[in-house]
Structures are given as structure tokens and as C-alpha cells.
Amino acid sequence: MLNIDEIQNGIVIDHIKAGTAVGLMELLGITGNKTANVALIQNARSHKADCGRKTGTGKLMRAKAFKSHILSKKSTKRKRGFRQETEIAAADRKVIKSRLA
């Protein structure tokens, strides 16, 4: 599997219709350029997989839900509880571990 860590100096163009990538490269003048580094990747993973963190003891933690909107009717005590992380459910651990790997 190809793993791209970080793009230092370049542009990412996402959500291109099938069959139009080569035409887009010609439009940008990349096809004849010998110094351009180009990667055409289908279904590349992004940082959407950044769904938690691993503690020192190996537990998987995630942020709590329901803290982003409609906060006026939630008590201060309840909103304060949203700040702490919680452990990822046992049913989700296998999937999350593979994403964090």
C-alpha cells in the first residue's frame, strides 16, 4: 500500500471525475514536464482516519460527541464533561486500530 506522509510544496486536487485526470494534467502543463512529480491515486486515505489516540497503556481514546452545537440548553456541568476523552467501544477497536496503524 502506498503511504504518502505529507505534501511539502504542491497542490492536491480532489474529487475528479473518472477519465478526466489526464486531461487535467495536460491543461496544467504537467504531461511534458520532466521535473514534475505527479501521483494519481484512487481511494487514497486521508486524515479522516485520525479518529482517536492511543494512551501509554494501550487504550484507544476518542473525543466525546454532542459538544459542537446547541449548547445553550446543555448545562455547564454537562458541557464540562464533553471536554474529557472517553475510551473507544470494544466493538470498534479492531477497525480503529487498523486505521491508526
C-alpha positions in Angstrom: 0.0 0.0 0.0 1.3 3.4 -0.9 1.7 5.8 2.1 2.0 9.5 1.4 3.1 11.3 4.6 2.9 15.0 3.8 3.0 17.3 0.8 5.7 19.9 1.3 5.3 22.0 -1.8 2.4 21.2 -4.1 -1.3 21.1 -4.8 -3.9 18.4 -4.1 -6.8 18.3 -6.4 -9.6 16.0 -5.1 -12.9 14.6 -6.4 -12.0 14.5 -10.1 -14.5 12.7 -12.4 -13.4 9.4 -13.8 -11.4 9.7 -17.0 -10.6 13.4 -16.7 -7.3 13.3 -14.8 -5.0 13.0 -17.8 -6.9 15.9 -19.5 -6.4 18.0 -16.3 -2.7 17.2 -16.3 -2.5 18.4 -20.0 -4.4 21.6 -19.0 -2.0 22.3 -16.2 1.0 21.6 -18.4 2.3 18.7 -16.4 2.4 16.0 -19.0 5.6 17.1 -20.8 7.3 18.4 -17.7 10.2 16.2 -16.7 10.7 17.7 -13.2 7.1 17.5 -12.0 6.3 14.7 -9.5 2.7 13.6 -10.0 0.7 10.9 -8.2 -2.7 9.8 -9.5 -4.2 7.9 -6.5 -7.7 6.4 -6.3 -9.3 5.9 -2.9 -6.4 7.4 -1.0 -6.8 7.5 2.7 -6.7 10.9 4.3 -6.5 12.2 7.8 -10.2 11.3 8.3 -8.8 8.2 9.8 -7.5 10.4 12.6 -10.2 9.2 14.9 -8.5 9.0 18.2 -5.3 8.4 20.0 -3.5 5.6 21.9 -2.6 6.1 25.5 0.6 4.9 27.2 -1.2 1.9 28.5 -2.5 1.0 25.0 -6.2 2.1 25.4 -7.8 3.8 22.5 -9.4 7.2 23.3 -11.7 9.4 21.4 -13.4 12.8 21.8 -17.0 12.9 23.2 -19.9 13.7 20.9 -22.6 16.4 21.2 -20.3 19.3 22.1 -20.3 21.3 18.9 -23.8 22.9 18.7 -27.0 23.7 20.5 -25.0 24.4 23.7 -27.5 26.8 25.2 -29.8 24.1 26.6 -27.0 22.0 27.9 -25.9 22.6 31.5 -22.4 23.8 32.3 -21.6 20.6 34.1 -22.7 18.5 31.1 -20.6 20.7 28.7 -17.6 20.4 31.0 -17.9 16.6 30.8 -17.6 16.8 27.0 -14.0 18.1 27.4 -12.7 14.8 28.6 -11.9 11.9 26.3 -13.6 8.5 26.6 -12.4 5.1 25.7 -13.4 3.7 22.3 -16.1 0.9 22.4 -14.9 -2.7 22.3 -16.9 -3.3 19.1 -15.0 -0.5 17.2 -11.4 -1.2 18.4 -10.4 -3.6 15.6 -11.4 -1.1 12.9 -9.8 1.9 14.7 -6.6 0.0 15.4 -6.2 -0.7 11.7 -6.8 3.0 10.8 -4.2 4.2 13.4 -1.6 1.7 12.2 
